Amino acid sequence: MAGLVPRLPRLAWLVLGGDALSAAGSGLTLPFLLVYLHQVRGISYGLAGLAVSALAFASIFGNLLGGALTDRFGARQALMGGLVAAAAGPLAMAYAQSAWEAFAAAALIGFGAGVIWPSQDALLAQLVHADQRSAVFSVRYATMNAGLGLGALAAAAIIDVGHPGTFQAIYLLDALSFLLYAPLVLLIPARPGAAHATDSGRRATYREVLRNRNFLWLWALSALIVTVSYGMCDAAFPAFATRPGGISPAVLGVAAAANTLTVVGAQLLVLRLLRGRRRTKAVALAACTWALTWAIVLAAGRLGGGPAAATGFAVAMAVFAIGECLLSPTLPAIVNDMAPPEAQGRYNGLGTLAWTTGFVAGPAISGAIFSGGWGTGLFTALIPACGLAALLALRLGHRLPATIDTIPSAG
């Protein structure tokens, strides 16, 4: 592992550790939110689904506010505010009894997470040298997935629908994970890294960021990439695998485990293989990998269930994970290399908003298509959509200077 683990500053590892801890807390609760609201609190599936949507939409406002707060007060202070809000959300969810209380708690969870994402990305970018940004975002993705996976495994061993207190316990542990992260953030200087331009008094606006045509191209590409990949993996894949695909939810968990284990095991190796190469080419390759994923999903869906189908869906999720490993060193690093210091928060706020848009659009599109019984058609259409994303990534590569588009050979 000595040749794979990047050399990063101690303070960067501190943030990565806190992020992994909070990810473990989120892993305890997020996979079971619908189960908790419907089976434990007696809220209808329709209202429970709307509560999950409230979480996603609240994160949109969190992204924008988190970016602005980062530029105004600094990444550390914005991150602290996000952690407090993120801790209050699961604390409220633990005691939510009615639909409106669940809506409010879910919105608070989403808002806090929305603030954390851009401020933490900006903080990580400030804590490392410019040539270490791809490395730190790769490590962050691996440690985050490890935390999410461990949290989900722990929750599966704890929760019992017949004992509501077990669900309250995991939500309280989720809140605690954010509160334990906060003291680690306090160990970081208020203005880490190189001289931060906000100290000069000049602050950019979102309107100025949107004048950057290369960033607009990057934003559109990011939203498309996330929609046809993560957005579909979160919603369309489970629906297809368990209905036409014929596998049980328990077997679906095996596919999810294959995904997580592949990310954790392959991320640093993929980073090493990408060193010295163009980031946009890695994005294009990730899109091609997801096209292959959806082709495997279609093939597995024709097997009619059984061990062969289960193996096919697990392989599909492992292949999907390789695409994730290819993407993680690219888009957030490009955003931070592109951003001037006085607008780093807003660039990250809009950059994470592109991801949030994809996470909202993917399930919305898949829900509408599956309600019409066109699941196979959806995955068939996703293959050329991934191909289009690959072409757009290569096109973006022609627009970006090599200093922004290249993953450093060291760092």
N, C-alpha and C positions, 0 to 999 in steps of 0.2 A: 504493500500500500504506500510505501514511502515515495515511490515514483508517481503515484496517482493523486495523492492528496495535495492540493495547491498550498503554497506557503502564503498565508494571509495574516494580516495584523491581528494581534490579540483582541482588540476591541471588536473587530469584525466577527471573530469567533464567538464573542460574547453575545452579539446580536443574533447570530445563527443559532446559538444554543437556546436563547429566549424564544426565537421563532419556532424551533422544534418543540419546545415545551408547550407553547400555545397551540401548535398544530395537534399535539397529542390531546389537548383538551377539546379541540374542535372535532377530532376523530371520535371522541367519546359520544358526541351528541348529534352531529349533523346527519349521519346516515340513518338515524332513528327518529328524526323529528316528526315525520308523518305518523309513524307508529305511536309515538308518545301522544300526539294531539288527538288522534282518532281513538285508539284502543284504551288509553289510560284516562284522558280527559273527556272523552265522549264527544268530541267535536267532529262534525261530519267531514267526510273526505273532501268535499267541495270547499268548505271553509278552511280546512287544514291546508289544502293546496294553495289557497289564496294567501295564507300566512307565509308559506314558503316563498311565494312570489313577492310578498312585502319585504322579505329579507333581501331578495335580489335587487328590488327597485330602490330600497333605502341605501344600498351600497353604492348606487350611482351618485347620490348626493354626497355620500362619504368620500368617494374618489375626488370629486371636484373641491369639496371643502378641505380635504386632507392636503391636496396640492397647494391650495392658496395659503393654508396655515403653515405649511412647510416653508414657503417663500417669506411669509410674514414673520414668523417666530422662530424658525429653525426646525430641522427634521426631528431632532430629539424631543422637543416640546410637543410637536404635532403627534408624534408617536405615543407619547405619554397620554395625551388626551384620547387618542383612539383606544388605547389599552383600557382606560377607565370605562369608556362607553361599552367596549366589547365585554368587559367583566360584568357590567350591570345587566346586559342582555340575557345571558343564561341564568343569572340570579333571578331575574324577573320571570323567566320561563319556568323555572323550577316550581314556582308557586302560582302560575297562571291557571285559572279555572275556567274562564269563559273565552269565547272566540275573540272578543276585543282585547282582552289581556294578552292572548297569544299573538295577535297582530302587533301590538305595541312591543312585546318582547322580541319578536322576530325582527321587527324594523330596527330595534336598538342593536341587535346582534349584527345585522347587515350594515348598519351605519358605522358601527365601531370598526368592523373589518374593512369597510371601505376607506376609512381614514388611515388605518394602519398600513394598508398596502402601499400607497404612493409614498408615504413618509418613511416607511422602512426601506423601500427601494432607494430613495434618495439618500438615506443615512448610510446604507451599505456602500453606495457609490462614492460617498464622501470619505468613508473610512479606509478605502483601498486606493492604490494607485490606478491610473486609467488603464494600464495594461493588465490589471487583475479583475476587471469588472466581469468579463465573461466567466472567469473562474468562480468568483464569489456568488454569482447568480446560479451557476451550476450546482455548487455545494448547497446553496439555499434550497434548491429544488429537491435534492436528494434527502437532506435532513428533514425538510417539511413532509415529504412522503413517508419517511420513516416514522415521524411523529404521528401522522394521520393513521398509518397502518397499526401502530401499537395502540393508539387510542381506541380504534374500532375493535381490535381484538379484546382489549380490556373491557369495553362496554358489553361485548357479546357474552363475556363471562359473568357480568354483574347484573344486567337487567333481567327483569321478570315482569311480564305484563300483569300478572296477578298480584304484584307487590309494587304499587306506585312509588313507594319510597326509594326503590332502586333507581328509578328514573330521576327522581329529585337528586339523588346522590351524584349521578353523572353530570347533571347540570351544575351542581355546586362545585364539583371538581373542575369543570370547564371554566367557571368563573375564577376559581383559584389559580388556574394555569396562567391567565392573563395578569392577575395580581402579582404572581411570583416573577413574571417577566419584567414588570415595571421597575423594581429596584436595580435590575441589571442595566436598564437604560440610563438610570441616574449616574452610573459610573462613567458614562461617556461625556466628553466635553460638550458644552452647549453649541459650539460651532466647530465641529470636527473637520479635519482635512485642511485643504488649502484655503486661503482667504476667501470668505464667502461674500459674494457681491451684495447681498442684502444689507451688509453692514454699511455700505456706501450710501444707503438711503434710496437707491433706485430699485423699483420693483416692476417686473413685467406684468402684463395682463394676459388673460386667456386669449383675447383678441390678437395680441401680438404673436402668440404661439401659433395660432391658426393661420397666420400669414406665411408660415414656413411650409412651402409646397412639398418638400421632401417628407416633412413630418406628417402632413395630411395623407400622403401616399402610404407611409408606414402605418398610420392609424387605420386606414381602410383595409390594408392587408392584414393587420392584427385582428380586426373584428371579423373578417372573413375566415381567417385561419381558425380562430377560436370557435366560431359558429359551426364549421364543418368537422371539427375535431372534438374538443372537450365538450361543447354544448350538446353534440349528438351522443357522445359517450355517456354523459350523465343521464340522458333521458331516453333517447331512441334505442340505444343498445340494450338496456335492461328490458324494455318493453318487447323488443323483437326477439331477444334470446329466450324469454320466458313464455311468450305466446306462440308465434309461429315456430320459434326454435325448439320449443318443447322441453326446456330444462327447468329445474326447480330453482327457487330463490337460493337455496343452500348451495347448489352447484354454481349459481351466479356468483356467490361469494368466493368460490375457488378461482373464477376468472378474475375477479377484482384483486385477489391475493397475488395472482400471477403478474398482474400489472404492477402492483406496488413493489413486489420483490425484484422485478426486472429493472424498474427505475432506480431503486436503491443500489442494486448490484452493478448496473451498467453505466450510471451517470458519469462517474469520474473517468471511466475508460473512454467513453464517447468524447468527453471534453479533451482528453489527451489526443485522440485521433483528429480532432477538429483544429488543433492549434496550428496557426499559420494559414488557415483557410478562410474564405469569405463567409461572413455570417449569413448573407442572403442566400448563398448556395446551400447552407445548412438548413435554412427555413424551407427552401424548395424541396430538399431531400426529405424533410419531415413531412411535408404535404404528400409527397409520393408514397411515403411509408403509410400514411393514413389511408390513401387510396387502396393500397394493398390490404390494410386492415379491413376495410369495408367489403372488399372482394372475398376475403376469408369468412367474414360474417355471413355474407349471402350463401356461400358454399355450405357453411355449417348449418344454416337454417333449412337447407334442403335435405338434411340427414334425418329429420323427423324425431329428434330427441335421442336419448341413449348415450352411452359412453363416447361414441364417435363425435356426436354433436357437442358434448361437454368439452371434449379435448379441443375441438375446432374453435369454440368460443374462448377457451383459455389461451390458445395460441394467438388468436386475434388480439386479445388484450396485451399479451406480451409484445407483439409487434407494435401495437399502439404505443407502448411504453418507450420503445426505441425512438419513435417520433418525438415524444416528450423530451427525451434526453437530448435530441438534436436541437430542439427549439429553445430550451432553457438558457443556453449561453448567448442567445442572439438578441431577441427583441428588447428586453429590458436594458441590455448593454448598449444597444444602438440608441435608445431613447436618452440615456444618460450621457453618452458621448456627443449626441446632437445638441443637448441642452446647454445654454449659457448658464453660468452660476446663479445669476439673479432670477432665473426662471426654472430652475431644476425641479422645484416642487410642482409647478404647473405642468411641465412636460410629463412628469411621472403621474400626475393626476389624470391627465388626458390619456396617457398611455395605458394606465390600468383601467380607465373607463372603456377603452376598446375591448379589453378582456371581459369586463362586466357585461358589455353589450352582447358579446358572443355567448356568454353564459345565459343571458336572458333570451336571446333570439333562438338559440339552438333548441331548448325545450319547448318554446312556443311553437316553432315550426314543426317539430316532430309530433307534438301533441295534436296539432290540427291535422297533420297527414295521417297519423295513426287512427284518429277518430273516423276517418274515411276509409280505413282498411287498406291503406296503400303503403304499408311498411316496406315491402320488398322494393317498390318503386322509389322510395326515399333513399335506400342504401344504394340502389343502382345510380340514382342521380348524384349521390355524394362522390362517387368515383371521379367523374369529370369535373365536379366542383373543386375537388382537391387538386386535380391537374391544373385548373385555372389559377388556383392559389399559388402553385409552384411557378407558373409562368409570370405571375405578377411579382413574385419574390425576385426572380431573376431580373425582371425589368427594373425593380427598385435598385438592385445591385449596380445597374448602369448609371443610376443617378447619384449614388453615394460615393464620396471619396474613400479611397482605400483605408485611410486612417480611422474611419468610422466603421467600415464594413469588414475589417479583418480581425479575426481572433488572434491576439498576440501569441507568439511562439513560446513565450515564457510568462510566468505570472499566475 
